[in-house]
Amino acid sequence: MIPDFRPIEPLMQGHILARRKKAGRKDIIPPMGERYLKSIRLLAECMQGFERFSGDFVRQYGLTHAQFDIIATLGNTCGMSYKELGQKTLITKGTLTGVVDRLEQKGLVIRERCPRDKRSYYVRLSCEGEHVFHDVFPKLTKQGQRLFDGYTEDDFMRLETTLAGLKHAIANGHG
C-alpha cells in the first residue's frame, strides 16, 4: 500500500530541512522523491479506480474482475495453455487455477489436457462462455471509453508513450 502523501509547503519544507541539518539528520525524501511519490500514488489510484470501475461493471453479470479477465483473454481465440493464459492475464498460477475452476463450475470454460503434453492443460471458452464474452466485452469497452471522453489523438499518443516508457523502465529494472 502506498503511504498517504501530502506535499509539504515550500516554506515549511525549508524550515524542516534547516532543523534536520542543525540536528545532523539527512532528509528522508531525496531530490525528486516527492515527485516520484506523487506520480506513483497517482498511477496506483488510477489503477485501483479502473479495477473498481470495471469490477463493478462485470459484477452485474455475476463475474469477478479476474474471471472476466480470463474470459476476455480467451475471447476470439481457440483457447490457450495455463502458462500462456497466466502471462496474458498477469494472474499468478495459484490464483489462476482457482479462477478457472470457478469458471468451469459456471460452465463458461472447458479445461482439456494438452494433446502434445499430457502434464499440461488447455483452457478455452465454452459456448456459454463465448456468449458471455460477446455480450459483456463490447458493453465494458463502450463503458470504459467514456473515461476517455475529451481525449484527443495527441492526448492518447502522449499517454501511451509515457506508459510504454514506464513499462520498459520497470521491465529493465531502471530508468
C-alpha positions as CSV (number, residue, x, y, z in Angstrom):
1,M,0.0,0.0,0.0
2,I,1.4,3.4,-0.9
3,P,1.5,5.7,2.1
4,D,-0.7,8.8,2.1
5,F,1.5,11.5,0.8
6,R,0.7,15.2,1.2
7,P,3.2,17.7,-0.3
8,I,4.9,19.9,2.3
9,E,4.5,23.6,1.8
10,P,7.8,25.0,0.4
11,L,8.3,27.4,3.4
12,M,7.6,24.6,5.9
13,Q,9.9,22.3,3.9
14,G,12.8,24.8,4.2
15,H,12.1,25.0,8.0
16,I,12.1,21.2,8.3
17,L,15.3,20.9,6.3
18,A,17.0,23.6,8.4
19,R,16.1,21.7,11.6
20,R,17.3,18.4,10.2
21,K,20.6,19.9,9.1
22,K,21.1,21.5,12.6
23,A,20.4,18.2,14.2
24,G,22.7,16.4,11.8
25,R,19.9,14.4,10.2
26,K,19.6,13.7,6.5
27,D,16.4,14.4,4.5
28,I,14.3,11.3,4.3
29,I,13.0,12.2,0.9
30,P,15.8,12.7,-1.7
31,P,15.5,15.2,-4.5
32,M,12.8,14.1,-6.9
33,G,11.4,11.9,-4.1
34,E,8.3,13.9,-3.7
35,R,7.7,14.0,-7.4
36,Y,8.2,10.2,-7.5
37,L,5.8,9.5,-4.6
38,K,3.2,11.8,-6.1
39,S,3.4,10.2,-9.5
40,I,3.4,6.6,-8.1
41,R,0.4,7.4,-5.9
42,L,-1.5,8.9,-8.9
43,L,-0.7,5.8,-11.0
44,A,-1.8,3.5,-8.2
45,E,-5.0,5.4,-7.7
46,C,-5.8,5.3,-11.4
47,M,-5.2,1.5,-11.5
48,Q,-7.3,0.9,-8.4
49,G,-10.0,3.2,-9.7
50,F,-10.1,1.4,-13.1
51,E,-10.2,-2.0,-11.4
52,R,-13.1,-0.8,-9.2
53,F,-14.9,0.7,-12.3
54,S,-14.5,-2.5,-14.4
55,G,-15.1,-4.8,-11.4
56,D,-18.4,-3.1,-10.5
57,F,-19.5,-3.4,-14.1
58,V,-18.7,-7.2,-14.6
59,R,-20.2,-8.0,-11.1
60,Q,-23.6,-7.1,-12.7
61,Y,-23.1,-10.3,-14.8
62,G,-22.1,-12.5,-11.8
63,L,-18.4,-12.4,-12.5
64,T,-15.4,-11.2,-10.6
65,H,-12.8,-9.0,-12.2
66,A,-10.3,-11.9,-12.5
67,Q,-13.0,-14.2,-14.0
68,F,-13.8,-11.6,-16.7
69,D,-10.1,-11.0,-17.3
70,I,-9.8,-14.7,-18.3
71,I,-13.0,-14.6,-20.4
72,A,-11.8,-11.5,-22.2
73,T,-8.3,-13.0,-22.8
74,L,-9.8,-16.3,-24.1
75,G,-12.4,-14.5,-26.3
76,N,-11.7,-14.7,-30.0
77,T,-9.2,-17.4,-29.5
78,C,-9.3,-21.2,-29.8
79,G,-8.0,-21.3,-26.2
80,M,-4.6,-21.4,-24.6
81,S,-2.4,-23.2,-22.1
82,Y,-2.4,-22.2,-18.5
83,K,1.1,-20.7,-18.9
84,E,0.0,-18.5,-21.8
85,L,-3.2,-17.5,-20.0
86,G,-1.2,-16.6,-16.9
87,Q,1.2,-14.4,-18.9
88,K,-1.6,-12.6,-20.8
89,T,-3.8,-12.0,-17.7
90,L,-1.0,-11.4,-15.2
91,I,-2.8,-13.7,-12.8
92,T,-0.5,-15.9,-10.7
93,K,-0.6,-19.6,-11.4
94,G,-2.1,-20.4,-7.9
95,T,-4.8,-17.9,-8.3
96,L,-5.4,-18.8,-12.0
97,T,-6.2,-22.4,-11.1
98,G,-9.0,-21.3,-8.7
99,V,-10.4,-18.8,-11.0
100,V,-10.5,-21.3,-13.9
101,D,-12.1,-23.9,-11.5
102,R,-14.9,-21.4,-10.7
103,L,-15.4,-20.6,-14.4
104,E,-15.6,-24.3,-15.2
105,Q,-18.2,-24.8,-12.5
106,K,-20.2,-22.0,-14.0
107,G,-20.0,-23.7,-17.4
108,L,-18.1,-20.8,-19.0
109,V,-14.8,-22.5,-19.8
110,I,-13.6,-26.0,-20.7
111,R,-10.4,-27.4,-19.5
112,E,-8.7,-30.1,-21.5
113,R,-5.4,-31.9,-21.4
114,C,-2.9,-30.7,-24.0
115,P,-2.6,-33.3,-26.7
116,R,1.2,-32.6,-27.1
117,D,1.9,-32.5,-23.3
118,K,-0.3,-34.7,-21.1
119,R,1.0,-32.8,-18.0
120,S,-0.4,-29.5,-19.2
121,Y,-4.0,-28.2,-19.5
122,Y,-5.5,-26.2,-22.3
123,V,-8.4,-23.8,-21.4
124,R,-11.0,-22.5,-23.9
125,L,-14.4,-20.8,-23.7
126,S,-17.5,-23.0,-23.8
127,C,-20.4,-22.0,-25.9
128,E,-21.9,-20.2,-22.9
129,G,-18.5,-18.5,-22.2
130,E,-18.4,-17.3,-25.8
131,H,-21.9,-15.9,-25.4
132,V,-20.8,-14.0,-22.2
133,F,-17.7,-12.7,-24.0
134,H,-19.7,-11.4,-27.0
135,D,-22.4,-9.9,-24.7
136,V,-20.3,-8.3,-21.9
137,F,-17.0,-7.3,-23.6
138,P,-18.4,-4.7,-26.0
139,K,-20.5,-3.2,-23.2
140,L,-17.5,-2.9,-20.9
141,T,-15.4,-1.5,-23.7
142,K,-18.1,1.1,-24.5
143,Q,-18.4,1.9,-20.8
144,G,-14.6,2.3,-20.4
145,Q,-14.3,4.6,-23.4
146,R,-16.4,7.1,-21.6
147,L,-13.5,7.5,-19.2
148,F,-11.5,9.0,-22.1
149,D,-14.2,11.4,-23.4
150,G,-12.4,14.6,-24.3
151,Y,-9.1,12.9,-25.1
152,T,-7.6,14.0,-28.4
153,E,-5.4,11.8,-30.5
154,D,-2.4,13.7,-29.2
155,D,-3.5,13.0,-25.6
156,F,-3.7,9.3,-26.4
157,M,-0.2,9.4,-28.0
158,R,1.4,11.1,-25.1
159,L,-0.3,8.8,-22.6
160,E,0.7,5.7,-24.5
161,T,4.3,6.9,-25.0
162,T,4.6,7.7,-21.3
163,L,3.1,4.4,-20.1
164,A,5.2,2.4,-22.6
165,G,8.3,4.1,-21.3
166,L,7.4,3.4,-17.7
167,K,6.6,-0.2,-18.6
168,H,10.0,-0.6,-20.3
169,A,11.9,1.0,-17.4
170,I,10.1,-1.3,-14.9
171,A,10.9,-4.4,-17.1
172,N,14.6,-3.4,-17.2
173,G,14.7,-2.5,-13.6
174,H,16.0,1.0,-14.2
175,G,15.0,4.4,-15.7
